[in-house]
Amino acid sequence: MVRIYPAHFLYVMRFKYLILGCLFLLPICCLASDNAALGFLEGRLRILAYKDVELAEGNPPKFSGGDYAEYPLIVLSQDGKKQIARITADGNGNYRIALPPGNYVLDVQGRARSHLRAKPQRFTVVSNQTVRVDMDIDTGVR
């Protein structure tokens, strides 16, 4: 006959709960290790605005600072149907965001409704790497 002392009983119970906890967490740890490390999207938003008067030499349009907050960018799924993230460029037009590896589309939020001219751009994020995608917007305001 095995005699169990009160202190021994507590250690056995703690060990039992430790084992059960590990068995519960094991699948979660396995899932977490299957996820690849994030990659990064960075770039610069440029807003196209023409000079007040174009000279006869046909000066090319310039990019102005503009209010970048008025033109948030969206990251869409590869098929362009699901919004993954929303990005607002900083005061210099720069943006950076961490994303899971995969194929995406970068677009301007509300582009179709506001008649902005910008080309949605496809890009691929790879783990632990940075992909650069610059976005140019023509507001159509002259």
N, C-alpha and C positions, 0 to 999 in steps of 0.2 A: 504494500500500500504506500502510495506517494502522499506525503504530507505537504500541503501547500500553506506557506506562511503568508500573512497579510502583505508584507513587502514584496515577496515573490509574485503574488497574485497581481499586484499593480504593474510589475515589469512585464509579465506575460500579457496583460491586457494592452499595455502600451505597444508592445511588439506586434500584437495582433492588428491593432488599428494602423500602425505604421505600414505593415504589409498590405492591408486593404487599401490604404491611401495610395501607395505606390502602384498597385494594380489599377486603380481608378485613373491615375495620372499618366500611366504608360501610353495609352492611345493618344492622349493630348500631346505628349512630347513627340510621339512619332509623327503626328500630323504637322506640328510646328517645324520639325526638321525637314519635312518634304517641301515646305515653302521656300522658294528661291529668294535670295536677297534682292532688295529693291534696286532699281536703277533710277536715273534722273533725266528729266526733260528740262532744258534751259534754252533761253533764247532772248530775242529782243523784239518788242512790238514797235513798229514804226507807223505813224499816221501821216498819210500823204495829204499835203495841202499846197495848192498853187500860190505863187506870189501874187500880190494884189494886181500888179501890172506885168504882163509878160512882154519883154522887149522883142524887137524884130528879129534878133538873132535866135529867137526861139529857146530861151533859157529853159532847161529841163525843170520839171517839178522838184521841189525840195520836201524833205520830211520835216514836219514840225513836232514840237514837244507834245502839244495837245494835252488833254486830260485823260490819262490812261485808264483811270477808274471808269470812264464812260464806255470803255470797250473791253469788258471782261472776256477772257478766252475760256473755251471749254475743251476738255479732253473727252472724246467720244470713243465708244467701243469700235472695233474694227469695221463693223457694218454701219457705223454712224447712227445707230438707233438709241443707244443708252449713254447717258451722261455719266462719266466716271469721276471727273473733277472739274472745278472752276478755278481759274487763276486770274488774279489782278496784278498787272505789272506795277513795279515800283515807280517812283518819280522820274527815273531815267529810262523807263520802258523795258527794264529787264525783268525776267521772271525765271523761277526755278521751282520744280516740284518733284517729289519722290513718287514713283509709280511701280507697281509690280511688273515684272517682265511680260511683254506681250506687244501686240500690234494695236495701234490707236490712230485716231484722226484728231488733229488740232483745228479748231474753228473759232470764229468770233460769235459770241452769244447774241442771238437775235439778228444775225446778218441778213437773213432773207426778209424779215419784217421791216428792217430799217434801211433797206436798199444799200447796204455797205458793199463795196467791192473788195472782196478778199477771197483768196483761194484756199479752201480747206486742204490741209497737208497731212499726208499719211506719214507715220514714223513708227519705229520699233524700239522698244526699251529692252535693254539687256542688263542682267544682274551686275551690280557694282560698276556700271558704266554710265556715262553721260552722253545723251544725244542732244544735238543743238538743232533747233528749228526756229527760225526767225519768221515773224508774221508781219506782212505789210497790209495796211488797210487804206483804201481810198474812200474817203467819206462822201465824195461826190459834190462837196461844197466848193464852189469856185468864188 
